[in-house]
Amino acid sequence: MVLPPILLIDDNQSRIQQFEIIFQFMGYRVKTIGSENYADYLHEINRVGSIFIGEGIRKQFMIINEIVEMARIPVIFITEGNDEVTVEQVHEKLFHVLPSPLQHAQLSPLLAKISISRTLVVAPTNLTVETKKLVLESAEDTEALSLVAARLKGNSTSMVHIRKLIAQVAESEATVLILGESGTGKEVVANALHDASLRSSKPFVPINCGAIPAELLESELFGHEKGAFTGALNARQGRFEMAEGGTLFLDEIGDMPLSMQVKLLRVLQERTFERVGGNKTIHCDVRIIAATHRHLEEEIRHNRFREDLFYRLNVFPIEMPPLKHRTDDIPVLIEDLITRMAQANRGFIKLTPNALATLMHYEWPGNVRELANLIERLAIIYPKSQVDVDDLPEKFKQHRVENINMETVISVAEIYEEEIKVRPNIVENPRGTTASEMHDLMQHHEYVPETTAQLPEEGIDLKEYLNTMELDLIRQALDECNSVVAHAAKRLNMRRTTLVEKLRKFDLQR
């Protein structure tokens, strides 16, 4: 669903600039007006999709009151980072209160809800109670799926495919089997599946089948009655009962003993079980998601895993790729890890382009878990510092990338530094220069243009010359694309936000 333009009423120019970059990147047109001349747009106010009002504008409460009373569209109030402010404190008819700075993880589900609420507001008399309920449920599903995208970081083809698979299977009751090496994020996928499912309001209960001794696993899964065995002083629920109505995540299912596999198969087939030491049949309504790092077909050949259980679990397989097969996601993952640490006050670091390129050449046997451990260790050793190749542990230095030309260094720095500065929480968007393209540049070590510019005898102002050339190419791209910034950015092989910044730098009107 395409929203009409967003109207932003604000007097804070730096905040306006940040909002414009984020909204335009997300594909929304933004109309910005100041508090002094907002009255000139009141006759058009119901033509926009939503209104964002910045805190601290002149006549703030008068404007908010006037707009929410007359507008039939969602109005959102932007506070200066005060999470304690509620809708009721500002105005009971506000749609939402949002702290500044805006973050993609907050905006994406909010804008999804706005698109649905607009349907309900514009034509309420045309919708039955049942239809309104379905529409609202659709809004909740849209929000959940947007949260899935925010949780699963990466723009590689494999991660885009995994997000698509999750969207396809989330609302069904099908059993899902997540495959992949240790540390690839299988539990993250399981959580995302639950959050996007119709069971998201119910419990998500994980259990590691390989970490619990075989003699205790049955009690952990099915519970036990008082006196069932030595030490069973009280009756206890098992994980199946804890997950009633929700999702049970069976991690490392490939390590489950054969004796327990038989009992699990019975529960999957009949949806009933008994506690250890009990004879009362308990019915369960639980969705099963299983995961393993083992090759179950190989385990079946060696009689370590039941073939009938495998077919019960393997209804909808999702295979997580190892990190070495999606190295172009490494800058995104590092950015996210650093941002999370900074938000949790656990330190902050910045990697040089050479260090980043070196990490992209490492094999990562421990996958994303190993990467997270490295970033946390570096933040402890070099707090609030820049980390270069020589600061990395010894095993990474042997993957040092030599002879990186200046063009490649600039490309890496632009991807990494601009993500941190401009969009610290937006990680699921197309990039102008992908890491795989960056890798190709590193492999070739140099870029040879079709024609070589001649340096005049009297010399040249290189900076002015490059600015002039860049400006000319940007104008050509905009002309060819009818001033559509997104298309022009694609022609120039750069991100939309980068081009927006350059348009502002050169004072070009779009």
N, C-alpha and C positions, 0 to 999 in steps of 0.2 A: 504494500500500500504506500503510495507516494503522498507525503504531506505537503500542504501549501507552505509558503515561506514562514520562517520563525521571525517574530518581532522582538527585538532586544531594546529595552528602554534603560539607558544607563548614561552616566556622565563621566565614568572612569575610563579614560582612553586606553590605558594598559590592559584593563580587564576586557574592554570591548575587543581589543586586538586578539587576546587569547581566545575569547569566545568565538570570534569569527573564524579563526584558524581551525578550531576543533569542529565546529558545526559544518564548515565548508568541506573539511576532510571527510566527514561522515555523509556528505552528499546533500546537505540541507542548505537551501538559500536563506540568507539572513538579511533582514532589514534593520538597521540600527538608527535610533533617534534619541535625542537628548530629552531630559525632563522639561526643558523650556518650551519645546515645540511639539510635544507629544499630542496636544489637542488638535493639531492640524491633521492627524491621521485617524482620529476617532471614527470618522465616517467609513474608514476602510478596515476597521479593527477586526471585524468578523470574517474577513477574507483570508486572514493568516491562520496557520495551523496551531500555533501556541504563542504565548507571550512570556518572555523572561524579563524580570524587573530586578535591577541591581540595587543592593542596599546602599544607603547614603546619598541617593539622588535628592534633589530639591523637591520640597512638598511631597515627600515620600508617601506618607500615609493617605494624603488626599488623593494622590494618583492611584494608589493601590485600590482604595475604596471605590473610586469612580470606575476603574476598569473592570474589577471583578463584579460590580453590580450590573454593568451594561453588557459585558462580553459574554458570549455563549461558547467560549473556548477555554481550554485549560490555561491558567495563569500560574507561573512558577516564580517564587521569590528567591533571589540569590543572596545568601548571607556571607559575611566576611569570615568564613571558616568556623562559625559558631554552630557546632553540632547539636546544641541543646535547644535551639530555637524550634518551636513547633508551629504548625499551621494555625492553630487556634490563637497563638500569641500574636501573630501578624494579622490574619484575617481568616475567619472560619470558612470562607468560600474559596480560598486558595486551593489549587490542585496539589501543590507540593512546595516544600521548602528545601533548598539544595545548598550545601556549603560550597564556598569558593576556596581553591580553584576547582573547576569542573573536572571530572574524570570520566573516561569512556565507560568504565564499569558501572558508574551510576547513571550516565545519560542513556545508554543503549536500552536497558529495560524500561526506563521512564518514558522514552519516546515511543517505545512499542505500546505502552499502556495508553499514551496520549492518542495514538492513531485509533485505538478501539474506543476510548471514551468520547472522541469526537463523533464517531458513528452514533453513539447513544444520545449525545447532546443534540446533534443536528436534526435527527428524525426520531425522537422518542415515541411519538404516537404510532409510528409504523411498525414497531417491534413488540411482539408479544413477550410475556414474562419468560417463557421458555427460550425464545430467541435471544433475549438479553443475557440469560444465564449462559447460553452457549458462546456468545460473543465475549463475555467476561472470562470464561474458561479459556477461550482462544488467546486472550490477552495474557493470562497467566502462563500459557504454554510458550508464547512468543518470548516472554521475559525469561523463562527458564532456558530456552534455547540460546538466547543472547548471553546468558551467564555461562553456558557451556563453552561458547566461543571465547569468552573472557578467561576461562580457566585453562583451556588447552592452548598453550602458546605455540606459535609457529605459523609461518606462511608457506612452508614447503608443500609440494604436491601431496605428499603422504599425509600430512596433518590436515590439510583441507579435505582429503578423502575420508579421514577418520571422523572429522566433525560431521560430514555428510552422513556417514553410517550411523552415528549416534542419533542424528535428527530422524533418520528413517525408522529406527527400532525403538526409540525412547518411549513412545506412547503405547507400544504393544506389550503383551505379557510374555513375550518370547524369552527363553533362557539365553543368556549371552555368555560366550566364552572368550576371554581376553587373553591373547597369546603375546609373548615377547620376552626379551631378556630381562634380567633383574635390573631395576633402576630406570626402566623406560617410561614409567608413569601409569602402570596398569590400574592402580587404585584411584588415580586421578580420573581416569576414564570411567571407572565404576561409579564414583561419586557424581560425575557429570551425567551419566545415564540416569541415576536416581533423581537428581535435581530436575532433569527435563521430563521425567515420567509423570504419570497421573498419580503416583504414589509418593510424590515429593513431600507431602505434608506428614507422612508416616516415617517411622524410624529407618535409618540406614545402619545396618549392623554388620561390621566386618569381623572375620575370624581368620587367622593364619593357620591353615591346616598342617603346615610343616613345623610350626613352632610349639605345638602342644603334644606331649607324649601320647602314644596310641591308647594307653589305658585310661586317659582322662578326656580324650577327644569326644567320646560318646556322651559323657556327662555335659561337656561344654556345648554340644550341639542340641541335645534333647532334654537336658536338665536331669535332676534326680529327686527321688523322694527321701524323706528323713529315714536314716538307718539303712539306706541302700548299700552302703559300703563303709568301711572304717573311716571315720572322720566326717561322715555325712550327718551332721548334727541337726540340720534343718533341710526342708524341701527347698529346691532351687530351680528357677527357670533356666532353660537353655536358650541358645541364640535363636532358634526357630520361634520360640514364644516371644522373645524380645523384639523380633522383627515383624511380628504379626501386622499384616496390612501394608508392610513396607518392603524393603529389599534386604536380602541376606547376601553378603559378599564373601564367597569362599575363596580366599587367596591361597595360592600355592596348592591347588587341588591335586596336582600331580604327585604331591608328597603324602597324600592320604593313604593309610594302610588299607590293604585289600579287604580286611574284615569290616572296616567302616564304609568302604565303597558299596558293599552289598546293602547295608542299612540305609545309606543315603539314596541309593537307587530306588528302594522301596518307598521312601518319603516322596521322591520326585514323581513316582508313578501314582501313588494313592493319596498323596497330600495328607497323610495321617502318620502319627508316631506315638510312642509311649515313653515316658520318662524312665530313666534307669531305676529299677526297683519298683516300678509301678505297673499297673495293668489297665489303667484308664486310657482309652484312645483319645488323642487330642488332634483335632482337625486344624490345619494351618493354611493361611492365605498369605503366601510369601513368594516374591519374585526372586529367582536365583540368578546371580551373576558370579561366574567363576573365573579364575585367572591362574595361569601357570607359566613358568619359564621353561618347562620341559616340553620336549616333542612327544606328545601323547601317543602318536602312531607308533613311535619307536618303543615307548613304554609298553604298549599293547603287545608288540612282537616279543618282548622279553617277559611277558606275563606279570608285569608290575602295575598294570592298569586295566580295568575291565572295559571291554569293547562296548558293551551295552550301555554303560554309564557315559562313555565318551559320546555316543550318539545322542544320549539324553541332554548332554551339556552343550554339544556343538550345534545347536539350532541356528545361532547367528554369531559366527566368529568375527572378532576384530583383532587384527594383528598390529601390535605396536612396533614401529621400525626402530632399530638401534640408532643412537645419536650419530654414529659415524656415517649413516646413510642419509642424514638430513642436516649436514653441517651448515647449510644456509640459515638454519633456525638458531644457531648458537648466539649470534648478536642479540636476537630477540630474547632468548632465554636468560642471557647474562643481564640484559637490561632489566628484565622482570625481577630477577633475583636481587640485584642491587637496589631496585626500588622498594621491594618488600623489606629488605634489611633496614633501609633508611627509615621507612615508615614505622618499623618496630624498634627504632633507636638501637639497632645492633651494628651500627657502623656504616661507612660508605667508602667506596673506592671508585677509581676511574682507570680503565685500561687504555694503554696507548694502542694506536693502530697496529703496531708490530706485535704487541702481546696478543691482541685479538686475533690477528692472522695466524699466529703460532698455535693458539688454542684450536683454531679451525682445522689444523693439520694433524692434531692428535687423534688417536683411535678411540678414546673414551670407552674402555671395556666396562666401566661402571655406569655408563650412560648419564642420564640427567642427574641421578643421585650423586655421582662422582663430581659433576660440574658444580652442583650446589655446594658440596663440601669444600671444593677448592675456593669458590668465591667467598664463602664464610671464613675460611682460614686466612685468605688474603686480607679480608676486612679487619681481622684481629691483628695481623702482623703489620699491616700498613694502613692504619685508620686514617680516613679522609685524605688519602694520598693517591698519586698517580702510579700505577703499576706497569712496569716495562718488562720486556722478556727476561732480563737478568734477575728480576725479582720473583720469577716463577720457580716452583720446585724443579729440581734437576731433571726429572723425567720428561718435563715439557720442553726444556731447552734444546734437546736434540731434534725437535721438530721446528726449530727456528726457521723462519722464512727469510732468506737472504735476497739482497738486491731488489727490494720492493721499490718500484719507481714512484716518483712524486704523485703522479696521477692516481695510482692505486692507493697510496697513503691517504690522499684527500678523500677518495671514495669511501674508504673504511671509516675515516673520522667523521664524515658527513652522516653516514648511516648511524653510527654509534652516538656521537655527541648530540646530534640534533634530536634523536629519539628521547634522550634523557632530558634535554632542555625544554623542548616544545611539547612533547606528548609522553610524559612519564608512564602513563597507564594504558596507552593505546598501542596494541601490539599486533592487531590482526588485519593490517591493511597492506595493500600492494606497495612495493618499494621500487624506486627508480633503478637502483643498482643492487641486484640481489647478491647474496654471498657467493652463489655459484658462479655468477658473472665475475665477481671479484676474484674468485679462485682462478678463473681462466686468465684474467689479467696477470695474476701473479705467476702463472705457469709460463706465460709468454714474455714476462718481464718488461715489455715495452709496447708502446702503441705507435705505429708509424702512419701518419696521415697520408692521404692520397697526394697532397701537394705540400711542399715545404715553403714556409714563409721566409722571405729574404730580409735580413736585418739591414736597414739603411745605414749609410756611412756616418751620418750625423747622429746615429743612435735613436732610441725610441723610449717613450714612457710606457713600459710594458703593462702596468696596471691599467692605465687609461685605454690602451689598445685592446686588452682583453675584455674590459668592461664594454667597450663599443661593440666588439664582435659578439659578446654575449647578448647585449641588448638587441642587436640586429636579428640574431637567431630567434630570440624570444618573440619579437614582433612578427617574424615570418611564420612561426608556429601558430601564434594567435590568429593571424590572418587566414591561414590555411584551415583552421578549425573553427572559424566563425566566432572567435573570442571565447570558446568553451575551454575553461582552464584545465579541466580534467583531461580532455583530448590533447590539448597542447602539451601538457606535462608528459603524456605518453609518447608524443612525437619527439620530445626532448630527452626521453628516457630518465625522467626524474619523478620524484613524488610530488603530488599535488601541493602539499604544504610547503615544499621547497620552492615551487614556482610562485605560490602566493607571496612568500617572503621576498622573492626577487622582484615581483611586480611592485610590492610596497617600496623596496629599495630604490627602484628606478622611477618610482612615482608614475607608473603606467595605470591608466584607467581601464578596468575590465568591462 
